[in-house]
Amino acid sequence: QYYNDQLMEALLAYNKPAELNLSVLCSFKIPEECRKFYWNTFAQWKDAGVKFTIGSDQHSAHAYDHLFGASQLLLDAYGFKEENIKGEWSALVVKKG
């Protein structure tokens, strides 16, 4: 917890965002307990004023519907709002043609 707190303080002091990497936060390859730890840590950072960017590490279109659909539910569940995200909040919405 100490290092997470130190990183949060540095992000705030230098006005830098943290990345919500959806490929990690929504991955079934990572144990649920670890994913919950990450989400809870980032929710604490959010409450302290840290801003976030959203990334996915998806270099092709596979899993976008699943990844972004699940992430929207998780962002809502952990209290993230548009003002907590730097960049396009609407990028989370997967538009189907």
C-alpha positions as a printed Julia matrix, in Angstrom:
97×3 Matrix{Float64}:
   0.0     0.0     0.0
   2.9     2.34    0.75
   4.15    2.32   -2.85
   0.65    2.78   -4.24
   0.19    5.8    -1.97
   3.55    7.22   -3.04
   2.67    6.79   -6.71
  -0.72    8.43   -6.16
   0.95   11.4    -4.45
   3.42   11.77   -7.32
   0.63   11.64   -9.92
  -1.2    14.37   -8.05
   1.9    16.5    -7.44
   2.91   16.45  -11.11
  -0.64   16.51  -12.48
  -0.14   13.27  -14.42
  -2.86   10.75  -15.24
  -2.76    7.04  -14.47
  -3.84    4.58  -17.13
  -6.79    2.28  -16.73
  -5.49   -0.54  -18.91
  -8.62   -2.47  -19.77
  -6.71   -5.47  -21.1
  -5.41   -5.95  -17.57
  -8.41   -4.77  -15.56
 -10.89   -6.9   -17.52
  -8.65   -9.92  -18.22
  -9.85  -13.33  -17.14
  -6.18  -14.41  -17.15
  -5.63  -12.34  -14.02
  -7.21  -13.67  -10.81
 -10.4   -11.88   -9.8
  -8.87  -10.92   -6.45
  -6.08   -9.05   -8.27
  -8.51   -7.29  -10.62
 -10.59   -6.17   -7.64
  -7.43   -4.91   -5.91
  -6.54   -2.81   -8.98
 -10.07   -1.42   -9.35
 -10.25   -0.57   -5.63
  -6.82    1.09   -5.73
  -7.8     3.18   -8.75
 -11.13    4.09   -7.14
  -9.19    5.39   -4.1
  -6.91    7.37   -6.41
  -9.96    8.76   -8.22
 -11.45    9.89   -4.91
  -8.13   11.62   -4.1
  -8.27   13.53   -7.4
  -6.09   11.49   -9.78
  -7.23   11.66  -13.42
  -7.07    8.66  -15.71
  -6.57    7.75  -19.32
  -8.07    4.61  -20.79
  -6.06    2.12  -22.81
  -6.63   -1.4   -23.98
  -3.4    -2.75  -25.53
  -5.63   -4.08  -28.29
  -3.68   -3.71  -31.5
  -6.46   -5.29  -33.52
 -10.2    -5.17  -33.24
 -10.64   -8.52  -31.51
 -12.48   -8.42  -28.17
 -13.38   -4.72  -28.4
 -17.11   -5.28  -27.89
 -16.51   -7.49  -24.88
 -13.67   -5.4   -23.44
 -15.35   -2.02  -23.66
 -18.79   -3.32  -22.69
 -17.41   -4.9   -19.54
 -15.28   -1.87  -18.76
 -18.25    0.49  -18.89
 -20.04   -1.61  -16.28
 -16.93   -1.69  -14.08
 -16.3     2.05  -14.44
 -19.87    2.66  -13.3
 -19.59    0.16  -10.44
 -16.44    1.83   -9.1
 -17.88    5.33   -9.37
 -15.89    6.67  -12.32
 -17.45    9.64  -14.09
 -16.56   11.52  -17.23
 -14.65   14.16  -15.24
 -12.29   11.45  -13.9
 -11.12   10.57  -17.41
  -8.74   12.61  -19.55
  -9.63   12.27  -23.21
 -12.7    10.97  -24.95
 -15.16    9.31  -22.58
 -17.21    8.46  -25.65
 -14.32    6.29  -26.85
 -15.72    3.65  -24.52
 -18.86    3.41  -26.56
 -18.42    0.85  -29.27
 -20.48    1.97  -32.21
 -21.86   -0.76  -34.39
 -22.5     0.15  -37.99
